[in-house]
Amino acid sequence: MHDSVLAEYAGLQARLADPSVLRDFALARRLRRCLAALEPLREHAVRLKTLREDLADARELASADPTWAAEAERLAAETSDIEAELSGGLAWRDPYDPYDVILRVHAQADDEATTFVTALTRKYRRYCERRGWTCEAIDGHSADGPQWMVTMAVTAGEDGPGAWSRLKAENGLHTARLRAAGEDRLMTAAVRVTVLPDVHGEDVALDAADLTFHLVCTRRPGAPTSLLVGHEPTGVEAWGVAPHPHEAKERGLRTVRAFVAAAAIGIGEPAHQYVNRGAERVRHYDLLRERRD
């Protein structure tokens, strides 16, 4: 148990010593967060390793000198306590907590959907701004893209936990209420929020033969590139919208990678309960105040 923690910690340190990793600022930042999140468990693992060695020595001495029996019993009790703490920490640990996220807000494609998606997206943006995080629009803000769906990349700061640790509980259906523009009528709708760990290319390998790219052409001068990226084995599709084609492609691939990686999260992993919530309703938002702001 302690060996796996120490091996993982050493592996992270080795990766952070790799110049090619340090050149990828986002990856290096995530690995530093992973190292910090693992530090408490590493301390327990080091302590457990030392206690087991001391316990073995104490029992050997006690076999020849009974006065060491009390010390052996004390070490055995302390070892048992540390083992329980380490085991509990590993059981509750979510390895994706240091990750940033891909956050998607989407509703049924109808005339009122844009209003709800825009209001709820604004609420998430404000939450991120208060924490000093950045939100990068990946799709949904292009005139050619579907406005009933907005996808953002949320990046937390250098220190502290990743965005996944704070936003993963937002996965699921949300009930939202607001007032129709220029009317006294109140509208209520179900809006789905999808939050996924923002993985890198080395975390999930996408075969180029499995990918499809569909370019949306427009005659508007200066219009951004809108590219629909698809992954045939899973049926996942994502828009990438950016001023330049290569940026649009990378944004689309970034979202596709997140969905493909999330689908591979095993049932026993802590993150599985969040990315597979289905029709479970997790929040109710009264967006009347947000609409007036």
Secondary structure, 3 states (H helix, E strand, C coil): CHHHHHHHHHHHHHHHCCHHHHCCHHHHHHHHHHHHHHHHHHHHHHHHHHHHHHHHHHHHHHHHCHHHHHHHHHHHHHHHHHHHHHHHHHHHCCCCCCCCEEEEEECCCCCCHHHHHHHHHHHHHHHHHHCCCEEEEEECCCCCCCCCEEEEEEECCCCCCCHHHHHHHHCEEEEEEEECCCCCCEEEEEEEEEEEECCCCCCCCCCHHHEEEEEECCCCCCCCEEEEEEECCCCEEEEEEECCHHHHHHHHHHHHHHHHHHHCCCCCCCCHHHHCCCCCEEEEEECHHHHHC
